[in-house]
């Protein structure tokens, strides 16, 4: 990540898009068409899913349950995944076209909306191209791989008048909506800290001794997209891209986007924090990943601190089982790569459920515990339940409803909110990447004035000790304190020069995120 710098930011014109896609087809239009021209306005809404592993499967499932939606196209750079998914849908009756290149899909005038579940480094560019092609967009979280391109996506949605929903589905539950409104109305007094947790098992991804073969079924040029087209230096291409900065954002950007989004939602903060600081590392094993598996990120907001914690190791050494759950396991343990591992839980209130994946919102008069994606429980300071909130995931339905109504203000996950919460992930990672391994005594001394961080750090060190990790031998990285310029998405202060290039990346032509704002990051 610390090697990424800006390349070319040439705007992607309609002509350029068509030329790049090699799909100048008769009748195709890429303007922001009026809704009256879209067939889905009065009939079936024609939807395509881009990216079919992981969250893409959930998209297909959600869309299949929505009346008036017709799946018309699938896209994946892995031909075997594409064919397997198409075969699984064969009994549904309606024909589905398949594409390896999303540019060819976007050139089709027979698609009204797309959902995007690609690896993170493709999210913003794919969504911007879709907006330029006149499609409405549901884009997975984080909505960007870096801060700058997230802002370009927000601008593209506005310029082309597209409905763009961020995949922050916790916001769609009526229970969480009610809980946020209840807390912000002051029912438990002032919020004193907004905490998020990802205590989710993440095993080693292995260590290779040289470049690995790319699966023959994968178009690796398109898979790499905006990222450098480098040799594969890990055992598995799919999924483990999360743990390599060039394509992923670690668990801060994988699971953490949800919990930081919820925490910021409870705080009512509509911008970036004043400062960000990270403490963490990749500990307990040596592998080909370079993102932290153990981390605390603290964002200094005027209202209260926002604290997010990552723990990828089990509660103690010797815990049985394999790797972490899927990135959207709904707050439940287990999942994608082996489950049932004993994990730590954070418990603030006596008698309250422990939280491994979720939030705890501390207030003057008690706390709100968010133990899952759809529920919250408010406690007073004695541990008595004050109020309970329950709901369900309505995110994809909400997206489809707004595509039809064009009432963008009714989106549960507006792209501006998705961008800001994604930016919190990126700020934490920038702080970490610019940091240095620091002996524990020196680290403790450096952060002792920051009580919330010092408290979380103390618990982190105890957790590592239980996993037989000696932080004297393998010290944690103390990130640099980042100061964010007030009202801007840029850095100020001591580390601005080093941090500013990491707000964006060196894009690989022709997969270049277009500059929609005319604002280039400067130190």
C-alpha positions in Angstrom: 0.0 0.0 0.0 2.8 2.4 0.8 4.1 2.0 -2.8 0.9 3.2 -4.4 0.9 6.6 -6.0 -1.2 8.5 -8.5 -0.9 7.6 -12.2 -3.3 9.0 -14.8 -6.6 10.5 -13.9 -7.9 11.1 -17.4 -11.7 11.4 -17.3 -13.5 8.4 -18.9 -15.6 9.9 -21.7 -18.5 8.0 -23.3 -16.4 7.5 -26.5 -13.4 6.4 -24.5 -15.6 3.9 -22.6 -16.9 2.4 -25.8 -13.5 2.3 -27.3 -12.0 0.7 -24.2 -14.7 -1.9 -24.1 -14.5 -2.6 -27.9 -18.3 -2.7 -27.8 -19.6 0.0 -30.2 -22.9 -1.6 -30.7 -25.8 -0.3 -32.6 -28.5 1.2 -30.4 -26.4 1.3 -27.2 -26.7 4.4 -25.2 -24.6 5.6 -22.2 -26.5 8.8 -21.3 -28.3 9.2 -18.0 -31.6 8.3 -19.5 -34.9 9.5 -18.1 -36.7 6.8 -16.2 -39.5 6.9 -18.7 -37.1 5.3 -21.2 -36.2 2.4 -19.0 -38.2 -0.7 -19.5 -38.1 -1.6 -15.8 -40.2 1.5 -14.9 -43.4 -0.2 -15.9 -42.3 -3.8 -16.2 -39.6 -6.1 -14.9 -36.5 -4.5 -13.7 -33.6 -6.0 -15.6 -30.6 -6.6 -13.3 -27.1 -8.0 -13.8 -24.7 -9.3 -11.1 -21.0 -8.6 -11.5 -18.8 -10.9 -9.3 -20.3 -14.2 -8.4 -18.2 -15.6 -5.5 -18.8 -14.6 -1.9 -21.2 -11.7 -1.7 -22.3 -12.2 -5.3 -24.1 -15.4 -4.2 -26.0 -13.4 -1.6 -27.0 -10.8 -4.3 -28.4 -13.5 -6.4 -30.4 -14.9 -3.5 -31.8 -11.5 -2.5 -32.7 -10.6 -6.0 -34.5 -13.9 -6.5 -37.0 -13.0 -3.7 -37.9 -9.6 -5.1 -41.1 -9.3 -7.2 -40.7 -7.6 -10.6 -36.9 -8.2 -10.8 -35.5 -10.2 -13.7 -31.9 -11.4 -13.7 -30.7 -11.0 -17.2 -26.9 -11.2 -17.0 -24.0 -12.6 -15.0 -20.4 -11.5 -15.1 -17.2 -13.0 -13.6 -13.6 -13.1 -14.7 -13.4 -16.8 -13.7 -15.1 -18.8 -16.4 -15.5 -21.8 -14.2 -17.4 -19.7 -11.6 -19.5 -18.1 -14.3 -20.5 -21.4 -15.9 -21.2 -23.0 -12.5 -23.4 -20.1 -11.5 -25.3 -20.1 -14.8 -25.9 -23.8 -14.5 -27.3 -23.4 -11.0 -29.9 -20.9 -12.4 -30.8 -23.1 -15.4 -34.1 -24.2 -13.9 -35.4 -20.6 -13.4 -36.6 -20.4 -17.0 -35.5 -17.0 -18.3 -32.3 -16.9 -20.3 -29.3 -15.3 -18.7 -26.4 -13.9 -20.7 -22.8 -14.3 -19.4 -19.8 -12.0 -19.6 -16.2 -12.2 -18.6 -15.5 -8.5 -19.3 -17.8 -6.1 -17.4 -17.3 -3.5 -20.0 -19.2 -5.7 -22.5 -22.0 -6.1 -20.0 -22.2 -2.4 -19.4 -22.5 -1.7 -23.1 -25.7 -3.7 -23.2 -28.9 -1.5 -23.5 -30.9 -4.4 -22.1 -29.7 -3.9 -18.5 -31.3 -1.4 -16.1 -29.2 -2.0 -13.0 -26.2 -3.8 -11.8 -25.0 -5.2 -8.4 -21.2 -5.3 -7.9 -19.5 -7.9 -5.7 -16.0 -7.9 -7.1 -12.8 -7.7 -5.1 -12.4 -4.3 -3.3 -10.0 -2.8 -5.8 -12.7 -2.9 -8.5 -15.6 -1.5 -6.5 -15.3 2.2 -7.4 -14.3 1.9 -11.0 -16.9 -0.7 -11.8 -19.6 1.5 -10.2 -18.5 4.7 -11.9 -18.4 2.9 -15.3 -21.9 1.6 -14.6 -23.1 5.2 -13.8 -21.6 6.4 -17.0 -23.4 3.6 -18.9 -26.7 4.7 -17.5 -27.1 1.9 -15.0 -28.2 2.1 -11.4 -25.8 0.5 -9.0 -25.7 -1.6 -5.8 -22.0 -1.8 -4.8 -20.5 -3.9 -2.1 -18.6 -2.5 0.9 -16.1 -1.0 1.1 -17.3 1.1 -1.8 -13.7 2.1 -2.6 -10.1 0.8 -2.3 -8.9 4.3 -1.3 -10.4 7.6 -0.2 -10.0 9.5 -3.4 -11.8 7.1 -5.7 -14.7 6.8 -3.2 -15.3 10.5 -3.6 -15.2 10.1 -7.4 -17.9 7.5 -7.1 -20.1 9.9 -5.1 -19.6 12.6 -7.8 -20.4 10.2 -10.6 -23.7 9.2 -9.0 -24.7 12.8 -8.8 -23.4 13.8 -12.3 -25.2 10.9 -14.0 -28.2 11.0 -11.8 -27.9 7.4 -10.8 -29.3 5.5 -7.8 -26.2 4.1 -6.0 -26.7 2.0 -2.9 -23.7 1.1 -0.7 -23.8 -2.5 0.6 -23.9 -1.4 4.3 -27.0 -3.5 5.0 -27.1 -3.1 8.7 -28.6 0.4 8.0 -31.7 -1.3 6.5 -33.0 -2.9 9.6 -35.9 -1.1 11.3 -34.6 -2.1 14.7 -31.2 -0.5 14.2 -32.8 2.6 12.6 -35.0 2.9 15.7 -32.1 2.3 18.1 -30.0 5.0 16.4 -32.8 7.5 16.6 -33.5 6.6 20.2 -29.9 7.1 21.3 -29.4 10.3 19.3 -32.6 11.6 21.0 -30.6 11.5 24.3 -32.5 8.6 26.0 -29.3 7.3 27.5 -27.6 10.7 27.8 -24.6 11.7 25.7 -22.6 9.1 23.8 -19.2 8.8 25.4 -17.6 6.2 23.0 -18.8 4.3 19.9 -17.1 0.9 19.7 -17.0 -1.7 16.9 -15.6 -5.2 17.0 -14.4 -7.9 14.6 -13.2 -10.8 16.7 -13.3 -13.3 13.8 -10.9 -16.2 13.2 -8.4 -15.7 10.4 -5.9 -18.4 9.8 -2.6 -18.1 8.0 -3.1 -18.0 4.2 0.2 -19.9 3.8 3.7 -19.0 2.6 4.9 -19.7 -0.9 8.5 -19.5 -2.2 7.7 -18.0 -5.6 5.1 -17.0 -8.1 2.1 -19.3 -8.3 0.1 -20.3 -11.4 -3.0 -18.3 -12.3 -6.0 -20.6 -12.7 -6.6 -21.3 -16.4 -10.2 -20.3 -16.1 -9.4 -16.7 -14.9 -8.8 -13.7 -17.1 -6.1 -12.3 -14.8 -5.7 -9.0 -16.8 -9.3 -8.1 -16.0 -9.1 -9.6 -12.5 -6.1 -7.2 -11.7 -7.9 -4.3 -13.3 -6.8 -1.0 -11.6 -4.2 -2.8 -9.6 -0.7 -3.7 -10.8 -0.8 -7.0 -12.8 1.8 -8.7 -10.6 2.7 -12.4 -10.3 0.4 -14.2 -7.8 2.5 -14.7 -4.6 0.0 -16.6 -2.4 -1.6 -20.0 -2.6 -5.1 -18.9 -3.4 -6.2 -16.1 -5.8 -9.8 -15.9 -4.6 -10.8 -14.5 -1.3 -7.3 -14.2 0.1 -6.9 -10.9 -1.9 -8.5 -9.4 1.2 -5.3 -9.8 3.2 -3.0 -8.1 0.6 -3.1 -4.3 0.4 -2.7 -4.0 -3.3 -6.2 -5.5 -3.7 -7.8 -5.6 -0.3 -8.1 -3.6 2.9 -7.7 -6.2 5.7 -10.5 -6.8 8.2 -10.7 -3.1 8.9 -12.1 -2.8 5.3 -13.7 -6.2 5.1 -15.8 -6.6 8.3 -14.9 -3.3 9.9 -16.7 -1.2 7.4 -20.0 -2.4 8.8 -19.1 -1.8 12.5 -17.5 1.6 11.9 -20.5 2.6 9.8 -22.8 1.7 12.6 -20.6 3.5 15.2 -20.5 6.7 13.1 -24.3 6.4 12.5 -24.9 6.4 16.3 -22.5 9.3 16.7 -24.4 11.3 14.0 -21.1 12.4 12.5 -21.4 13.4 8.8 -17.7 13.7 8.0 -14.2 12.5 8.7 -12.6 12.6 12.1 -10.2 15.1 13.3 -7.4 12.5 13.8 -6.9 8.8 13.2 -4.4 6.5 14.9 -3.8 2.7 14.5 -2.0 0.1 16.6 -1.6 -3.4 15.3 0.2 -6.0 13.3 0.1 -9.4 11.6 1.0 -11.7 14.4 0.9 -15.3 15.5 2.1 -16.7 12.1 4.2 -15.7 9.1 2.4 -15.9 5.8 1.9 -14.0 2.5 -0.6 -11.5 3.9 0.4 -8.0 4.8 -2.7 -6.6 6.5 -3.1 -6.7 10.3 -4.9 -9.6 11.9 -4.8 -7.7 15.3 -5.5 -4.0 15.3 -7.1 -1.1 17.1 -8.1 2.0 15.2 -9.3 5.1 17.0 -11.0 8.0 15.2 -11.1 11.2 17.1 -14.6 12.8 16.5 -15.8 16.0 18.2 -18.8 14.1 19.8 -16.9 11.0 21.1 -14.2 8.6 20.0 -14.9 5.9 17.5 -12.9 2.8 18.4 -12.6 -0.3 16.2 -10.9 -3.6 17.1 -9.7 -6.5 15.0 -8.7 -9.9 16.4 -8.1 -12.7 14.0 -6.5 -15.1 16.5 -8.6 -17.3 18.8 -9.3 -16.6 22.5 -6.1 -18.5 23.4 -3.4 -20.7 21.8 -4.5 -24.2 20.9 -8.1 -23.3 20.0 -9.3 -25.8 17.4 -10.3 -25.1 13.9 -9.6 -23.2 10.7 -10.0 -19.8 9.3 -12.4 -16.9 9.5 -16.0 -16.5 8.7 -17.4 -14.9 5.5 -17.1 -11.2 5.5 -20.8 -10.8 6.1 -21.6 -13.6 8.6 -24.3 -11.4 10.2 -22.5 -11.3 13.5 -22.5 -15.0 13.9 -19.4 -17.1 14.5 -17.9 -19.3 11.9 -18.4 -19.2 8.2 -16.3 -19.3 5.1 -13.1 -20.9 6.2 -13.9 -23.0 9.3 -16.0 -22.1 12.2 -16.7 -22.9 15.8 -13.4 -21.5 17.0 -13.5 -20.0 20.5 -13.1 -16.3 20.1 -12.9 -13.5 22.5 -16.0 -11.4 23.3 -16.2 -7.9 24.5 -18.6 -7.5 27.4 -19.2 -4.0 28.8 -22.4 -4.6 30.7 -22.8 -7.4 33.3 -25.5 -9.8 32.0 -25.4 -8.4 28.5 -24.4 -10.7 25.6 -20.7 -10.6 24.7 -19.9 -9.1 21.3 -17.5 -10.7 18.9 -18.8 -9.1 15.8 -20.9 -6.0 16.5 -21.0 -2.7 18.4 -21.2 -1.4 21.9 -22.3 2.3 22.2 -21.3 3.7 25.6 -23.5 6.5 26.9 -23.7 8.6 30.1 -26.7 6.6 31.3 -25.8 3.1 30.0 -24.9 1.2 26.8 -26.4 -0.1 23.7 -25.2 -3.5 22.6 -25.5 -4.4 18.9 -24.7 -8.2 18.8 -26.0 -8.8 15.3 -26.9 -7.1 12.1 -30.6 -6.7 12.9 -30.9 -6.2 16.7 -29.8 -3.9 19.5 -30.4 -3.9 23.3 -30.2 -0.9 25.5 -29.0 -1.3 29.1 -28.8 1.1 32.0 -25.7 1.3 34.2 -27.0 -1.5 36.5 -27.3 -3.9 33.6 -31.1 -3.7 33.4 -32.6 -3.9 29.9 -34.2 -0.6 29.1 -35.3 -1.3 25.5 -34.9 -3.9 22.8 -34.8 -3.2 19.0 -35.4 -5.9 16.3 -35.6 -5.8 12.5 -34.6 -7.5 9.3 -32.3 -7.0 6.3 -34.3 -5.0 3.7 -31.3 -3.5 1.8 -31.6 -5.0 -1.7 -35.4 -4.5 -1.6 -34.8 -0.9 -0.7 -32.4 -0.5 -3.6 -35.0 -1.9 -6.1 -37.8 0.3 -4.6 -35.7 3.4 -5.1 -34.6 2.4 -8.6 -38.3 2.4 -9.4 -39.3 5.5 -7.5 -36.2 7.6 -8.2 -36.5 9.0 -4.6 -32.8 8.8 -3.8 -33.3 10.3 -0.3 -35.1 7.1 0.6 -32.0 4.9 0.2 -30.9 3.2 3.4 -27.3 3.1 2.3 -26.7 6.3 0.3 -23.3 6.3 -1.5 -22.1 9.4 0.4 -22.5 7.5 3.7 -20.9 4.4 2.3 -18.0 6.5 1.1 -17.4 8.2 4.4 -17.4 4.9 6.4 -15.2 3.3 3.8 -12.8 6.2 4.2 -12.5 5.4 7.9 -11.1 2.0 7.0 -8.6 3.6 4.6 -7.5 6.2 7.2 -6.8 3.4 9.7 -4.8 1.5 7.1 -2.8 4.5 6.1 -1.8 5.2 9.7 -0.7 1.6 10.1 1.3 1.4 6.8 3.3 4.5 7.8 3.9 3.3 11.3 6.8 1.4 12.8 7.3 -1.6 15.1 7.5 -0.2 18.6 8.6 -2.0 21.8 5.7 -2.4 24.2 6.9 -0.1 26.9 7.7 2.7 24.5 4.3 2.1 22.8 2.4 2.2 26.1 4.2 5.5 27.0 3.3 7.1 23.6 -0.4 6.4 23.9 -0.9 6.8 27.7 -2.6 10.2 27.2 -5.3 8.6 25.0 -7.4 6.7 27.5 -9.7 4.8 25.1 -6.8 3.6 23.0 -4.6 2.7 26.0 -7.5 0.6 27.5 -8.0 -1.2 24.2 -4.3 -1.7 23.8 -4.0 -3.3 27.2 -6.7 -5.8 26.3 -5.0 -6.5 23.0 -1.7 -7.3 24.7 -3.5 -9.7 27.1 -5.1 -11.4 24.1 -1.8 -11.8 22.3 -0.2 -13.2 25.4 -3.0 -15.8 25.6 -1.9 -16.8 22.0 1.7 -17.0 23.1 2.7 -13.9 21.1 5.6 -12.1 22.7 5.3 -8.4 21.7 8.8 -7.8 22.8 10.1 -10.2 20.1 7.5 -9.3 17.5 6.4 -5.7 18.4 3.2 -4.2 17.3 3.2 -1.3 14.8 2.4 2.1 16.2 0.8 4.0 13.3 1.4 7.6 12.7 -1.2 10.1 14.0 -3.0 11.4 11.0 -4.6 14.9 11.1 -7.4 15.4 8.7 -7.9 18.9 7.4 -11.3 20.3 8.7 -14.1 19.9 6.2 -11.8 18.2 3.6 -10.7 14.8 2.6 -7.0 15.6 2.8 -4.3 15.6 5.5 -2.7 18.4 7.4 0.1 18.5 9.9 3.3 16.5 10.5 2.6 13.4 8.4 0.6 15.0 5.5 3.4 14.7 2.9 3.9 11.0 3.5 0.2 10.2 3.9 -1.2 12.1 1.0 -0.1 9.8 -1.8 -1.9 7.0 -0.1 -5.3 8.7 -0.5 -5.2 7.3 -4.1 -3.2 4.8 -6.1 -1.2 4.3 -9.3 -4.0 3.1 -11.7 -3.1 0.7 -14.5 -4.4 1.7 -17.9 -7.0 1.3 -19.2 -8.5 0.6 -15.8 -8.2 4.2 -14.6 -10.7 5.8 -12.2 -11.8 9.0 -13.9 -11.4 12.3 -12.1 -15.0 13.5 -11.5 -14.2 16.3 -9.1 -11.1 18.0 -10.4 -9.6 17.8 -6.9 -6.2 16.1 -6.8 -4.9 15.2 -3.4 -2.1 17.5 -2.3 0.0 17.7 0.9 
